[in-house]
Amino acid sequence: MLRLGVDPSGLGAAPIEEVTIHSPARSVTAALPFRALSLSRYRLDEALLQCAERRGAQLKRNVAVRSVRPGDAGWNVECDDGESIHCRHLVLATGKKGMRGLSDERNGSLVGMKMHLRPSASVRRALEGRVELSFLNDSYIGLELIEDDIANLCFLLPGAVVARLGSGWPAMQSHLAAALPGLAERLDGAEPLWDRPVAVVCPTGAYLHREPGTAVYRVGDRLAHIPPFTGDGLAIALASAALAVEHIRLGRPPATYLAAARSLTGKAIRLASVVSCLAKSRGGRTALLGAAACAPGLIEAIVRRTRVPLAAHGL
Ligand SMILES: Cc1cc2nc3c(=O)[nH]c(=O)nc-3n(C[C@H](O)[C@H](O)[C@H](O)COP(=O)(O)OP(=O)(O)OC[C@H]3O[C@@H](n4cnc5c(N)ncnc54)[C@H](O)[C@@H]3O)c2cc1C
């Protein structure tokens, strides 16, 4: 990030040095093997966009791509403002959303939600330096401070549960509080900063793209989806984008990039997928937290091994 010219601490990111994992029955706290930084996407994305612009990128804001089609020696990109762009290389970075004209086979039965809250002073103090994760069947909930003493609550819920609850915050808060008494204490007295959480449809489980003969450089969630409790999705997005740019500069085709990107992300995604599967059942959660309580290095080892190995790939 610093190499790009973006300094998260300078943008107000909150430092995170430990993780507490809650289940309804017990909680375990462990130090992180590194100092993490917690910042809203609004602030980070704006800084990244400004950085790209300073380096000569032309941005089109509030314009959606409608479809892409292979054209003469490249691609034709149709935008919803009527403009049609021809490009030699296509880097697909549309996150959880697919793109008309490009095949994709993902099942999105979960909904990822994000809510910003102003916590009470005592909860703010309790959250300083810490990310709190809770697991329920098919669900994960993460709470941490971001800039300006705001708390960011992220969670995944099955689409059917969201359809039943509706999109408003009060019903969602009651649902989470009823399932997790520890989280209920954190949310008690917190001022919601939005009427409703921001929502996005998410794939179930992990995903790593495989497409022999691919003609597109897929980056971020379009390349690989790591279960979000790891907090490494953004690192994967930035690292895969850097790898794609390097391959394009060197004239290497998308299939060569895809092999390198799979090797960069594969191990972390496989381990995160195993932990995520275990955390889905009550027995798996009890076993995981029991083992973590007896072996204090276990959580640290899982955190370390669910990071993409940036240095090993020169990133
Ligand atoms: C609940 C939850 C919690 C998470 N927590 C963390 C965390 O703590 N740390 C972490 O690192 N990661 C976390 N992640 C994962 C992280 O959000 C993603 O891995 C990351 O955002 C992927 O980046 P991306 O650039 O691929 O996609 P995005 O960040 O989703 O960006 C895609 C962009 O493309 C735009 N777009 C889509 N379609 C079109 C179109 N047709 N035309 C134009 N633009 C389009 C979208 O509007 C969006 O701006 C979490 C995810 C979830 C669901």
The ligand as an SDF file (V2000), in Angstrom:
LIG
                    3D

 53 58  0  0  0  0  0  0  0  0999 V2000
  -18.8970   -9.4740    5.0440 C   0  0  0  0  0  0  0  0  0  0  0  0
  -17.5410   -9.2550    4.4140 C   0  0  0  0  0  0  0  0  0  0  0  0
  -16.4750   -8.8230    5.1880 C   0  0  0  0  0  0  0  0  0  0  0  0
  -15.2080   -8.6360    4.6220 C   0  0  0  0  0  0  0  0  0  0  0  0
  -14.1860   -8.1940    5.4070 N   0  0  0  0  0  0  0  0  0  0  0  0
  -12.9600   -8.0130    4.8760 C   0  0  0  0  0  0  0  0  0  0  0  0
  -11.8790   -7.5210    5.6630 C   0  0  0  0  0  0  0  0  0  0  0  0
  -12.0250   -7.2640    6.8530 O   0  0  0  0  0  0  0  0  0  0  0  0
  -10.6720   -7.3380    5.0570 N   0  0  0  0  0  0  0  0  0  0  0  0
  -10.4740   -7.6270    3.7390 C   0  0  0  0  0  0  0  0  0  0  0  0
   -9.3490   -7.4410    3.2360 O   0  0  0  0  0  0  0  0  0  0  0  0
  -11.4820   -8.0780    2.9680 N   0  0  0  0  0  0  0  0  0  0  0  0
  -12.7130   -8.2770    3.5040 C   0  0  0  0  0  0  0  0  0  0  0  0
  -13.7440   -8.7230    2.7140 N   0  0  0  0  0  0  0  0  0  0  0  0
  -13.4800   -9.1030    1.3280 C   0  0  0  0  0  0  0  0  0  0  0  0
  -13.2600   -7.8840    0.4450 C   0  0  0  0  0  0  0  0  0  0  0  0
  -14.3510   -6.9890    0.5780 O   0  0  0  0  0  0  0  0  0  0  0  0
  -13.1380   -8.3250   -1.0170 C   0  0  0  0  0  0  0  0  0  0  0  0
  -12.3210   -9.4580   -1.1290 O   0  0  0  0  0  0  0  0  0  0  0  0
  -12.5560   -7.1820   -1.8370 C   0  0  0  0  0  0  0  0  0  0  0  0
  -13.4260   -6.0710   -1.7710 O   0  0  0  0  0  0  0  0  0  0  0  0
  -12.3850   -7.6030   -3.2860 C   0  0  0  0  0  0  0  0  0  0  0  0
  -11.9740   -6.4880   -4.0200 O   0  0  0  0  0  0  0  0  0  0  0  0
  -12.4300   -6.3410   -5.5510 P   0  0  0  0  0  0  0  0  0  0  0  0
  -11.7290   -5.1170   -6.0490 O   0  0  0  0  0  0  0  0  0  0  0  0
  -12.2360   -7.6370   -6.2570 O   0  0  0  0  0  0  0  0  0  0  0  0
  -14.0000   -6.1040   -5.5000 O   0  0  0  0  0  0  0  0  0  0  0  0
  -14.8750   -4.8320   -4.8930 P   0  0  0  0  0  0  0  0  0  0  0  0
  -14.1060   -4.2670   -3.7800 O   0  0  0  0  0  0  0  0  0  0  0  0
  -16.2020   -5.4390   -4.6790 O   0  0  0  0  0  0  0  0  0  0  0  0
  -14.8460   -3.8150   -6.0950 O   0  0  0  0  0  0  0  0  0  0  0  0
  -15.5280   -4.0940   -7.3040 C   0  0  0  0  0  0  0  0  0  0  0  0
  -15.9530   -2.7690   -7.8980 C   0  0  0  0  0  0  0  0  0  0  0  0
  -16.4370   -2.9980   -9.2410 O   0  0  0  0  0  0  0  0  0  0  0  0
  -17.6220   -2.2370   -9.4100 C   0  0  0  0  0  0  0  0  0  0  0  0
  -18.4240   -2.8880  -10.4750 N   0  0  0  0  0  0  0  0  0  0  0  0
  -19.0760   -4.0790  -10.4410 C   0  0  0  0  0  0  0  0  0  0  0  0
  -19.6890   -4.3140  -11.6060 N   0  0  0  0  0  0  0  0  0  0  0  0
  -19.4340   -3.2440  -12.3880 C   0  0  0  0  0  0  0  0  0  0  0  0
  -19.8100   -2.8750  -13.7250 C   0  0  0  0  0  0  0  0  0  0  0  0
  -20.5860   -3.6570  -14.4770 N   0  0  0  0  0  0  0  0  0  0  0  0
  -19.3800   -1.6830  -14.2210 N   0  0  0  0  0  0  0  0  0  0  0  0
  -18.5860   -0.8570  -13.4630 C   0  0  0  0  0  0  0  0  0  0  0  0
  -18.1910   -1.1550  -12.2070 N   0  0  0  0  0  0  0  0  0  0  0  0
  -18.6230   -2.3260  -11.6820 C   0  0  0  0  0  0  0  0  0  0  0  0
  -18.3100   -2.2980   -8.0480 C   0  0  0  0  0  0  0  0  0  0  0  0
  -19.2550   -1.2510   -7.9380 O   0  0  0  0  0  0  0  0  0  0  0  0
  -17.1080   -2.1060   -7.1410 C   0  0  0  0  0  0  0  0  0  0  0  0
  -16.8120   -0.7510   -6.9620 O   0  0  0  0  0  0  0  0  0  0  0  0
  -15.0180   -8.9060    3.2440 C   0  0  0  0  0  0  0  0  0  0  0  0
  -16.1030   -9.3040    2.4510 C   0  0  0  0  0  0  0  0  0  0  0  0
  -17.3560   -9.4850    3.0360 C   0  0  0  0  0  0  0  0  0  0  0  0
  -18.5030   -9.9070    2.1680 C   0  0  0  0  0  0  0  0  0  0  0  0
  1  2  1  0
  2  3  1  0
  2 52  2  0
  3  4  2  0
  4  5  1  0
  4 50  1  0
  5  6  2  0
  6  7  1  0
  6 13  1  0
  7  8  2  0
  7  9  1  0
  9 10  1  0
 10 11  2  0
 10 12  1  0
 12 13  2  0
 13 14  1  0
 14 15  1  0
 14 50  1  0
 15 16  1  0
 16 17  1  0
 16 18  1  0
 18 19  1  0
 18 20  1  0
 20 21  1  0
 20 22  1  0
 22 23  1  0
 23 24  1  0
 24 25  2  0
 24 26  1  0
 24 27  1  0
 27 28  1  0
 28 29  2  0
 28 30  1  0
 28 31  1  0
 31 32  1  0
 32 33  1  0
 33 34  1  0
 33 48  1  0
 34 35  1  0
 35 36  1  0
 35 46  1  0
 36 37  1  0
 36 45  1  0
 37 38  2  0
 38 39  1  0
 39 40  1  0
 39 45  2  0
 40 41  1  0
 40 42  2  0
 42 43  1  0
 43 44  2  0
 44 45  1  0
 46 47  1  0
 46 48  1  0
 48 49  1  0
 50 51  2  0
 51 52  1  0
 52 53  1  0
M  END
$$$$
